[in-house]
């Protein structure tokens, strides 16, 4: 019943199975506050909340946010003009930024660490890491939005 609800909401068997486990973990966590009411209703309500929270999180923080962009960059020709353009783009994006900002970008986007793990690694708060990475994203979007600069 719970797995069926999770599958219907998430539309992915693996994600639904993970969410089903989370439903029961959540119920165990809140065991002392549960009432002896409808068990089926409680299971379905908890499953719905867990799945909707997962969907919201995925929308806010996609699992592979820049995968398509990375693939386009990786498939570019190695001619001198393309490499020069790539260097100019990176210089624009990372220019004037502390070395720790570059490290944060690599840890988050390449090594796939969480924001909390990145923050612990560089000695900043999660909001500090998020702010610096948002600045980088803004610089990257500003560079890409200028006509003719991005060859893809």
N, C-alpha and C positions, 0 to 999 in steps of 0.2 A: 504494500500500500504506500509506504513512504518512498520507496525507490521509484514506483510508478509516478508519483507526484513530482519527484525530482527530475525524472526523465522528461516528463511533459513540459516542465518549466525551462530546463536547461538545454534540452534537445541534444545531449551528448552523454553517452553511456558512462564514460570515465568520470566526467564531472558530476554526473548524477550519483554515482557510487561514492565519490568523495563527500558530496553533500549529505548523502544518507548517513554516513559515518558521523559527520558533524552534527546532524540532528540528534543522534543518540548521545553524543558527547554533551551537547547543550542540555539535554534532558537530565543527564547525570549531574551536571553542574548546578542545575536549578532544582534538584530533587527536594530539598527542604522547603521550597516555596510552592511546590505543586499541590493542587487540590485533588481530591478523589472524584473528579468529574469525568467527563467523557474522554476516555483514553484515545479513541480514534480521532476525535476532534483536536485534541492536544497534539497528537503526532502530525496531523495534516497541517495545522496552523504553524507549528514549529518548522516543518519542512518548507512551507511556503515562505516563511520569513528568512530562513537560511538561504534558499535559492534566490530570492529577490535581492538579498544583500550581496550574494556572489555576482549577480548580473550587474548591479550598480557598481561594484568594485571593478569588474571587467571593463565597464564603460569608462570609468575614470582613469584606470590604469591598465591599458591593454597589455596582454602578455607579451606581444611582439610589436611594440608600437612603431618601430622604424625598420621593420624587416624588409619591406618593399624598397625603401630608400637604400638600405645597405646592399641589397641585391643589385639594384641599378648601378650603384657606385662600383661594386665589384665587377660588373660585366662591362664597364667602360673600356674603350680601347686604350692601349698604353702609348698613344702618340704624345708628342711633346706638348701640343696645345692642350690636350685634356689634362695631363699631369700638371701643367702650369695653372690651369683653371682650378684644379683640386687644391693645389697649394695655396692659391689666393683665397679660396673659400675658407680653408682651415685657418689661415692667418687672420681673416676677418672675424671668424667665429671665436677663435681662442685668443686673439690679439689683446693684450692688456689684462688678461685674466690670470689669476694666480695658478701656479702649477697644480695645486690641490684641486682646482676646478676640473682640470683635464683628467686627473686621477679619478675624481668622482664620476665623470662621464664614462670612463672606461669600466669602472667597477659596476656601475648601474646597467649600462647598455651592452657591454661586451661580456662581462663576467656574470651578469644577471643577479647581482646581489640586491637585497631589499634596501629601501631607503634607510631603515634602521641600521642595517649592517654597514652601509656606506658611511653613515654619520659616525658610527663607532670607530670605523677605520681611519677617518680623517680628523676626528676630534671636534666635530661640530654637532649642533642640534639637527634634528630631522628637518625642521623648518628652514634652517640655514642652508642645508644641502638642497632642499627643494627650491629655494629662492635662487641659488646660484645656477641650478640646472634650468630653471625657467628662463633666466637671463640668456643662457646659451641657446635655448630653443628659440627665443625671440630673435637673437642675432642670426641664427641659421635661417629662420623664416624670412627675415629681412633680406638676407643675401639671395635666397632662392626666389623671392618675389620680384626681383629686378629683372626685367625682360632681357633675355639673351645670355644671362650668366650661367645658367645651369643647362648642361648639354643633354639632359634627358627629359 
